[in-house]
Amino acid sequence: MNNNYFNFKSAFILVLLVGFFISGCAGELVCRHHVLELASMGVEKRLETRISVYKVNHPLWEAHAQAQVKVDGKWKWMNDWFGYVIFENEPTFTPTGYVLFYSIPEYLEILHKGSYSTGEVTTSQFFDHKK
């Protein structure tokens, strides 16, 4: 057999393994947009809703956004599983630092400013944008 065939096969298997590893987190890579979908579902059901942005220890990103709703006086983390919305007691990832909470309009303003990773903006960025 040709040596190039084995190199191609090895590369193909490596790509499949990496794809498999990443696909488990694929929904979380676009969390800044997906969180709005889940938050809007909470609002639609007339539940008090907020968006949390929290620091995570992950090799591909430094923060995660996740919607929360208040159910029976307690904040629950929203997630979805094959089209079903579920409420959880714990966030998807373990926060490793800051945990910030925003209303949907506040979160949209954060996205508008382009601060996707941390959600944090400096005071000067905030006031410069308002001019």
C-alpha positions in Angstrom: 0.0 0.0 0.0 1.0 3.5 -0.6 2.4 5.5 2.3 0.3 8.6 1.3 -2.8 6.5 1.9 -1.9 5.9 5.5 -1.0 9.6 6.1 -4.4 10.6 4.6 -6.2 8.0 6.7 -4.4 9.1 9.9 -5.2 12.7 9.1 -8.8 11.9 8.4 -9.2 9.9 11.7 -7.6 12.8 13.6 -10.0 15.3 12.0 -12.9 13.0 12.9 -11.8 12.8 16.5 -11.3 16.5 16.9 -14.7 17.1 15.3 -16.3 14.6 17.7 -14.6 16.3 20.7 -15.7 19.8 19.6 -19.2 18.8 18.5 -20.0 18.1 22.1 -19.5 21.8 22.8 -20.7 23.1 19.4 -23.8 24.6 20.9 -21.8 26.4 23.5 -19.4 28.0 21.0 -22.3 30.3 19.9 -23.7 30.9 23.4 -23.8 34.6 23.0 -26.6 34.2 20.4 -28.2 31.0 21.7 -28.7 32.6 25.1 -31.1 35.1 23.5 -33.2 32.3 22.1 -33.6 30.6 25.5 -34.1 33.9 27.3 -36.9 34.9 24.9 -38.6 31.6 25.7 -38.5 32.4 29.4 -40.0 35.8 28.7 -42.7 34.2 26.5 -43.7 32.0 29.5 -43.9 35.1 31.7 -41.0 34.1 33.9 -38.5 36.5 35.4 -35.5 36.1 33.1 -31.9 37.3 33.1 -28.7 36.4 31.2 -25.6 35.4 33.1 -22.1 35.8 31.7 -19.5 34.0 33.7 -15.8 33.2 33.4 -14.9 29.6 32.6 -11.7 27.6 32.4 -12.0 26.2 28.9 -9.3 25.9 26.2 -11.5 27.4 23.4 -13.1 30.4 25.2 -12.9 32.4 28.4 -16.5 33.1 29.2 -20.0 31.5 28.8 -23.4 33.1 28.5 -26.4 31.3 29.9 -30.1 32.3 30.5 -31.7 32.0 33.8 -35.4 32.0 34.9 -36.9 32.4 38.3 -39.1 29.3 39.1 -40.8 29.1 42.5 -38.6 31.9 43.8 -35.3 30.2 42.8 -33.1 31.0 39.8 -32.7 28.1 37.4 -30.2 27.7 34.6 -31.8 27.2 31.2 -30.5 24.7 28.7 -31.9 22.8 25.8 -31.6 19.2 24.8 -32.7 18.2 21.3 -35.3 21.0 21.2 -36.6 20.6 24.7 -35.9 23.4 27.2 -34.8 22.2 30.6 -34.2 24.0 33.9 -31.1 23.0 35.9 -29.8 23.9 39.4 -26.2 24.3 38.2 -24.8 26.2 35.2 -23.5 24.3 32.2 -19.9 25.1 33.1 -18.3 25.8 36.5 -17.7 29.5 36.9 -14.1 30.2 37.6 -14.3 33.9 38.3 -16.8 36.7 37.7 -20.5 36.0 37.2 -22.4 38.9 35.7 -26.1 39.3 35.3 -27.9 41.3 32.6 -31.5 42.0 31.5 -32.0 41.1 27.9 -31.7 44.8 26.7 -28.5 45.2 28.8 -27.1 42.1 27.2 -28.0 43.3 23.7 -26.1 46.5 24.5 -23.0 44.4 25.5 -23.2 42.6 22.2 -23.6 45.9 20.4 -20.3 47.1 22.0 -18.6 43.9 20.8 -17.4 42.6 24.1 -18.4 39.0 23.7 -15.9 37.2 25.8 -16.3 38.8 29.2 -19.3 41.1 29.0 -17.2 43.7 30.8 -16.8 47.2 29.5 -14.8 50.1 30.9 -16.6 53.2 32.0 -15.0 55.2 29.2 -16.2 52.7 26.6 -19.8 53.0 28.0 -19.9 56.8 28.0 -18.1 57.1 24.6 -20.7 54.9 23.1 -23.6 57.0 24.5 -22.4 60.2 22.7 
